[in-house]
């Protein structure tokens, strides 16, 4: 392990704002859309969440790396974020079950980061100006050349990314003898979603993002799950068509996050890029069907257009965000299909919303 703690690094935002700090992880240069997560724990789950693919993550919690890296905490097979920005980068760690330090982890995974940044100032800037691209470098400190490189980075708006993180081949998860079979369309799935299915006696077959309904139907599943994932949902015609086909066949279906947006698009509900998105583990959401509030784990930069749903005769709202009134859940009238914008598998986060997995199983059996 190399100690880079005294080497300088620089962060340049698309609007020209510059932050100076210290190198973290691998020495190098990285680009992506900058976003922030307000969670107080779960940094490794954030690093490995495929929904964060091509994004530079700002962690608002003051200490990152302080409890080390445990291989069991990974949500996918590798780090998915494009880079890390943090305040205090802790190479030494305290947790006995940890396998390695964050610095070893980042070096193995070729992840470039920057620490000793005033993250409060940075987050306030992003909240005010909105999501934008950024570049981190610990090998090139020339601002003008970094700005030139950053100018060539495409906007997240219009990017199709799920096919870059999805499984290349189908695979199974759970007990083959389980009473319920669910076909999972992997748009960037987190492992804890599959764990939640397994704990509810579901045998899952996970399919690549561009798999057709006809191909999945050959397995004869009892229901379909559309996963979370990265990128702009409106750029995913293949997934929208698959969901339309599932609906036309009147099969039970549940979607989370990107899957929620795809379900909306399949029913003529538009999606739009949010000013800075929702990313954290304390977002209040009201279930307007049950008239109850739940604290949720969230990670999304796109949302569904509320006006379209209110004018739709096919879709009804089931959940709303109590911070900004954005749409957090829908169901399709006359169909066994529903979705939520947030993450009920909650890794990390509170377990308030895990009843949704039970609701899906009950729908299948009903």
GUVO-390559 format. One record per residue (C-alpha): residue in three letters; x, y, z; residue number from 1; chain. Coordinates in steps of 0.1 Angstrom, whole numbers, plus 2048, in hexadecimal, padded with zeros to 3 digits. Example, Ala and Ser with C-alpha at 12.3 -4.5 7.8 and 13.67 -1.06 7.14 Angstrom:
BEGIN
 rest  px  py  pz  nr kette
  ALA 87B 7D3 84E   1     A
  SER 889 7F5 847   2     A
END
This chain:
BEGIN
 rest  px  py  pz  nr kette
  UNK 800 800 800   1     A
  UNK 80C 823 7F7   2     A
  UNK 806 840 80E   3     A
  UNK 7FC 85D 7F7   4     A
  UNK 7EE 873 813   5     A
  UNK 807 88F 80D   6     A
  UNK 804 890 7E7   7     A
  UNK 7EE 8AC 7D9   8     A
  UNK 7CF 8A6 7C4   9     A
  UNK 7B6 8BD 7B3  10     A
  UNK 791 8BC 7AC  11     A
  UNK 783 8D1 78F  12     A
  UNK 75D 8D5 789  13     A
  UNK 74D 8DB 767  14     A
  UNK 744 8FF 771  15     A
  UNK 769 906 778  16     A
  UNK 769 903 79D  17     A
  UNK 789 8F5 7AB  18     A
  UNK 791 8E3 7CC  19     A
  UNK 7B4 8D9 7D8  20     A
  UNK 7B9 8BB 7EE  21     A
  UNK 7CE 89C 7F3  22     A
  UNK 7D1 87C 7DF  23     A
  UNK 7BC 85E 7E9  24     A
  UNK 7BD 83C 7D9  25     A
  UNK 7D0 837 7B8  26     A
  UNK 7E4 854 7AA  27     A
  UNK 7D4 85D 789  28     A
  UNK 7B7 871 779  29     A
  UNK 792 869 778  30     A
  UNK 772 879 76B  31     A
  UNK 74D 875 770  32     A
  UNK 72D 887 77C  33     A
  UNK 732 893 79F  34     A
  UNK 718 88B 7B9  35     A
  UNK 715 888 7DF  36     A
  UNK 708 86E 7F8  37     A
  UNK 6FD 879 81A  38     A
  UNK 6FF 857 82B  39     A
  UNK 712 854 84B  40     A
  UNK 71C 830 845  41     A
  UNK 71F 817 828  42     A
  UNK 73B 826 813  43     A
  UNK 745 804 805  44     A
  UNK 722 7FC 7FA  45     A
  UNK 721 81E 7E9  46     A
  UNK 742 818 7D7  47     A
  UNK 736 7F7 7C9  48     A
  UNK 712 801 7C0  49     A
  UNK 70F 7FF 79A  50     A
  UNK 6F7 81C 79A  51     A
  UNK 715 833 7A1  52     A
  UNK 727 828 781  53     A
  UNK 739 846 771  54     A
  UNK 733 85C 78E  55     A
  UNK 74B 86E 7A6  56     A
  UNK 73E 869 7C9  57     A
  UNK 741 884 7E4  58     A
  UNK 73B 875 807  59     A
  UNK 72D 88E 820  60     A
  UNK 736 878 83E  61     A
  UNK 757 886 84C  62     A
  UNK 76A 865 84E  63     A
  UNK 76E 84C 832  64     A
  UNK 782 82C 835  65     A
  UNK 781 82C 85B  66     A
  UNK 772 809 85E  67     A
  UNK 785 7FA 841  68     A
  UNK 77A 7E4 824  69     A
  UNK 766 7C3 829  70     A
  UNK 762 7AF 80A  71     A
  UNK 73F 7A4 816  72     A
  UNK 733 7C8 814  73     A
  UNK 737 7CB 7EE  74     A
  UNK 717 7D0 7D9  75     A
  UNK 728 7C5 7B9  76     A
  UNK 748 7B5 7AE  77     A
  UNK 75C 7D6 7AC  78     A
  UNK 75D 7FB 7B4  79     A
  UNK 744 80D 79E  80     A
  UNK 749 831 7A6  81     A
  UNK 760 845 78F  82     A
  UNK 772 857 7AC  83     A
  UNK 76F 861 7D1  84     A
  UNK 76F 883 7E2  85     A
  UNK 770 884 808  86     A
  UNK 77B 898 826  87     A
  UNK 78F 880 83B  88     A
  UNK 79E 862 82A  89     A
  UNK 7A6 848 844  90     A
  UNK 7BF 82E 839  91     A
  UNK 7C1 81F 85D  92     A
  UNK 7A1 80C 866  93     A
  UNK 792 7FE 886  94     A
  UNK 77A 7E2 87B  95     A
  UNK 788 7BF 883  96     A
  UNK 775 7AE 867  97     A
  UNK 782 7C5 84C  98     A
  UNK 797 7B5 832  99     A
  UNK 7AC 7D3 828 100     A
  UNK 7B0 7F9 829 101     A
  UNK 79E 810 811 102     A
  UNK 7C0 81A 802 103     A
  UNK 7C8 7F6 7F9 104     A
  UNK 7A5 7F2 7EB 105     A
  UNK 7A7 811 7D5 106     A
  UNK 7C9 808 7C8 107     A
  UNK 7BE 7E5 7BF 108     A
  UNK 79F 7F3 7AE 109     A
  UNK 7B1 810 79D 110     A
  UNK 79A 82A 7AD 111     A
  UNK 7A6 84E 7AE 112     A
  UNK 79B 865 7CA 113     A
  UNK 7A1 886 7DC 114     A
  UNK 79F 88D 801 115     A
  UNK 7A3 8AB 819 116     A
  UNK 788 8BE 805 117     A
  UNK 76F 8D5 815 118     A
  UNK 752 8BD 80D 119     A
  UNK 738 8D4 81D 120     A
  UNK 741 8F0 806 121     A
  UNK 742 8D8 7E8 122     A
  UNK 720 8C9 7EF 123     A
  UNK 710 8EB 7F4 124     A
  UNK 71E 8F5 7D2 125     A
  UNK 710 8D6 7C1 126     A
  UNK 6EE 8DB 7D2 127     A
  UNK 6ED 8FE 7C5 128     A
  UNK 6FB 8F9 7A2 129     A
  UNK 6EF 8D6 79C 130     A
  UNK 6FF 8B6 78F 131     A
  UNK 71D 8BB 778 132     A
  UNK 73C 8A9 76C 133     A
  UNK 75D 8AB 77F 134     A
  UNK 781 89F 77C 135     A
  UNK 798 893 798 136     A
  UNK 7BE 891 792 137     A
  UNK 7DC 889 7A8 138     A
  UNK 7F3 887 78B 139     A
  UNK 7EB 8A7 778 140     A
  UNK 7E6 8C7 78C 141     A
  UNK 7E2 8DF 76F 142     A
  UNK 7BF 8ED 771 143     A
  UNK 7BC 8F8 74C 144     A
  UNK 7C6 8D6 73E 145     A
  UNK 7AE 8C4 756 146     A
  UNK 792 8DC 74A 147     A
  UNK 79A 8D2 726 148     A
  UNK 798 8AD 72F 149     A
  UNK 778 8B2 742 150     A
  UNK 768 8C3 724 151     A
  UNK 768 8A2 712 152     A
  UNK 755 88F 72C 153     A
  UNK 731 888 721 154     A
  UNK 713 893 736 155     A
  UNK 700 878 74A 156     A
  UNK 6E1 885 738 157     A
  UNK 6DB 86D 71B 158     A
  UNK 6F5 852 726 159     A
  UNK 6EC 82D 725 160     A
  UNK 702 81C 73F 161     A
  UNK 6EF 7FD 74B 162     A
  UNK 6FE 7E7 730 163     A
  UNK 721 7F0 73D 164     A
  UNK 71A 7E3 761 165     A
  UNK 701 7C7 75B 166     A
  UNK 70B 7A3 75C 167     A
  UNK 718 795 73B 168     A
  UNK 708 772 741 169     A
  UNK 6E9 767 754 170     A
  UNK 6EF 759 777 171     A
  UNK 6DA 74A 793 172     A
  UNK 6D7 756 7B7 173     A
  UNK 6C6 744 7D4 174     A
  UNK 6B8 721 7DA 175     A
  UNK 6AD 70F 7BA 176     A
  UNK 692 6FE 7CE 177     A
  UNK 682 71E 7DA 178     A
  UNK 65D 721 7D3 179     A
  UNK 65F 742 7C0 180     A
  UNK 673 74A 7A0 181     A
  UNK 67B 76E 797 182     A
  UNK 68C 779 777 183     A
  UNK 6A3 797 77E 184     A
  UNK 6AC 7B0 763 185     A
  UNK 6CE 7BC 76E 186     A
  UNK 6D2 7E1 766 187     A
  UNK 6EC 7E4 781 188     A
  UNK 6DF 7D0 79E 189     A
  UNK 6EB 7D1 7C2 190     A
  UNK 6F3 7B0 7D3 191     A
  UNK 6DD 7B8 7F1 192     A
  UNK 6BE 7B8 7DA 193     A
  UNK 6C5 794 7D2 194     A
  UNK 6CC 78C 7F6 195     A
  UNK 6A9 79A 7FF 196     A
  UNK 699 784 7E5 197     A
  UNK 6AD 765 7F1 198     A
  UNK 6A2 76B 815 199     A
  UNK 67E 76A 809 200     A
  UNK 682 748 7F8 201     A
  UNK 686 756 7D5 202     A
  UNK 69C 745 7BB 203     A
  UNK 6A8 760 7A3 204     A
  UNK 6B7 75F 780 205     A
  UNK 6CA 77F 778 206     A
  UNK 6CA 789 753 207     A
  UNK 6E0 7A2 740 208     A
  UNK 6D0 7C4 73B 209     A
  UNK 6C8 7C0 717 210     A
  UNK 6B6 79E 71B 211     A
  UNK 693 79D 70B 212     A
  UNK 673 794 71D 213     A
  UNK 670 775 706 214     A
  UNK 692 769 710 215     A
  UNK 68B 76D 736 216     A
  UNK 669 75D 732 217     A
  UNK 679 73D 726 218     A
  UNK 684 737 74A 219     A
  UNK 65F 738 754 220     A
  UNK 663 750 772 221     A
  UNK 647 759 789 222     A
  UNK 64F 77F 788 223     A
  UNK 667 798 77B 224     A
  UNK 67E 7B1 78D 225     A
  UNK 68D 7D0 77C 226     A
  UNK 6AC 7DB 78E 227     A
  UNK 6BE 7FC 797 228     A
  UNK 6DB 808 782 229     A
  UNK 6ED 827 773 230     A
  UNK 6E7 83F 757 231     A
  UNK 6CA 850 746 232     A
  UNK 6AB 83A 745 233     A
  UNK 69E 84C 726 234     A
  UNK 6BC 83E 713 235     A
  UNK 6B2 81A 71A 236     A
  UNK 699 811 6FF 237     A
  UNK 6A2 7EC 702 238     A
  UNK 697 7EA 727 239     A
  UNK 678 7FF 721 240     A
  UNK 66D 7E7 706 241     A
  UNK 674 7C9 71D 242     A
  UNK 65E 7D8 738 243     A
  UNK 643 7E0 71F 244     A
  UNK 643 7BB 715 245     A
  UNK 641 7AF 739 246     A
  UNK 624 7C6 73F 247     A
  UNK 612 7BA 720 248     A
  UNK 616 796 72B 249     A
  UNK 607 7A1 74D 250     A
  UNK 623 793 762 251     A
  UNK 62B 79E 786 252     A
  UNK 646 7B8 786 253     A
  UNK 65A 7CD 79F 254     A
  UNK 673 7E8 798 255     A
  UNK 68C 7FB 7AD 256     A
  UNK 69C 81D 7A5 257     A
  UNK 6A6 81B 780 258     A
  UNK 68C 7FF 77D 259     A
  UNK 673 817 78A 260     A
  UNK 67C 831 770 261     A
  UNK 67B 816 754 262     A
  UNK 658 80B 760 263     A
  UNK 64C 82F 75E 264     A
  UNK 65B 834 73B 265     A
  UNK 64A 814 72F 266     A
  UNK 629 825 739 267     A
  UNK 62F 846 727 268     A
  UNK 63C 858 747 269     A
  UNK 65A 86D 740 270     A
  UNK 67A 86E 755 271     A
  UNK 690 88D 75B 272     A
  UNK 6B2 894 769 273     A
  UNK 6B1 8A2 78C 274     A
  UNK 6C3 8C1 798 275     A
  UNK 6DA 8AD 7AE 276     A
  UNK 6C8 88C 7B6 277     A
  UNK 6C1 879 7D6 278     A
  UNK 6DD 865 7E6 279     A
  UNK 6DD 85B 80A 280     A
  UNK 6CD 845 824 281     A
  UNK 6B5 85C 836 282     A
  UNK 69B 868 81C 283     A
  UNK 677 868 829 284     A
  UNK 65E 859 812 285     A
  UNK 638 856 817 286     A
  UNK 625 837 80C 287     A
  UNK 605 848 803 288     A
  UNK 5F2 827 800 289     A
  UNK 5FA 81C 823 290     A
  UNK 5FD 840 831 291     A
  UNK 61E 838 841 292     A
  UNK 641 848 83F 293     A
  UNK 661 835 83A 294     A
  UNK 686 840 83B 295     A
  UNK 697 835 81B 296     A
  UNK 6B8 82F 80B 297     A
  UNK 6BB 842 7E9 298     A
  UNK 6D2 845 7CC 299     A
  UNK 6C5 855 7AC 300     A
  UNK 6CC 873 796 301     A
  UNK 6AD 86F 780 302     A
  UNK 688 86E 789 303     A
  UNK 666 869 77A 304     A
  UNK 651 887 770 305     A
  UNK 634 88C 789 306     A
  UNK 61E 89F 771 307     A
  UNK 61E 883 758 308     A
  UNK 612 86A 773 309     A
  UNK 5F7 881 77F 310     A
  UNK 5EA 883 75B 311     A
  UNK 5ED 85E 755 312     A
  UNK 5D1 845 756 313     A
  UNK 5E9 828 758 314     A
  UNK 5FF 831 775 315     A
  UNK 5F9 83B 799 316     A
  UNK 610 849 7B4 317     A
  UNK 616 834 7D3 318     A
  UNK 634 845 7E4 319     A
  UNK 640 869 7E6 320     A
  UNK 65F 87A 7F3 321     A
  UNK 657 890 811 322     A
  UNK 675 8A6 80B 323     A
  UNK 66D 8B1 7E7 324     A
  UNK 64C 8A0 7DE 325     A
  UNK 65E 88C 7C2 326     A
  UNK 64E 86B 7B8 327     A
  UNK 65C 84D 7CB 328     A
  UNK 645 831 7C1 329     A
  UNK 62B 828 7A7 330     A
  UNK 615 80B 79D 331     A
  UNK 604 802 77C 332     A
  UNK 5DF 801 77C 333     A
  UNK 5D0 7DF 773 334     A
  UNK 5F3 7CF 773 335     A
  UNK 608 7BD 78D 336     A
  UNK 624 7D6 78A 337     A
  UNK 633 7F0 7A1 338     A
  UNK 653 801 7A8 339     A
  UNK 665 819 7C0 340     A
  UNK 680 833 7BA 341     A
  UNK 693 82B 7DA 342     A
  UNK 6A7 80C 7E6 343     A
  UNK 692 7F5 7FD 344     A
  UNK 6B0 7DD 7FF 345     A
  UNK 6C0 7F9 813 346     A
  UNK 6E5 7F0 812 347     A
  UNK 6ED 807 823 348     A
  UNK 6CF 816 833 349     A
  UNK 6B0 80F 849 350     A
  UNK 69A 7F1 843 351     A
  UNK 679 803 843 352     A
  UNK 671 7FB 81E 353     A
  UNK 67A 7D6 81C 354     A
  UNK 655 7CE 81D 355     A
  UNK 654 7D5 7F8 356     A
  UNK 666 7B4 7F1 357     A
  UNK 64A 7A3 805 358     A
  UNK 630 7B6 7F2 359     A
  UNK 63F 7AA 7D1 360     A
  UNK 640 786 7DC 361     A
  UNK 61C 789 7E8 362     A
  UNK 612 797 7C6 363     A
  UNK 622 77A 7B5 364     A
  UNK 610 761 7CB 365     A
  UNK 5F0 774 7CA 366     A
END
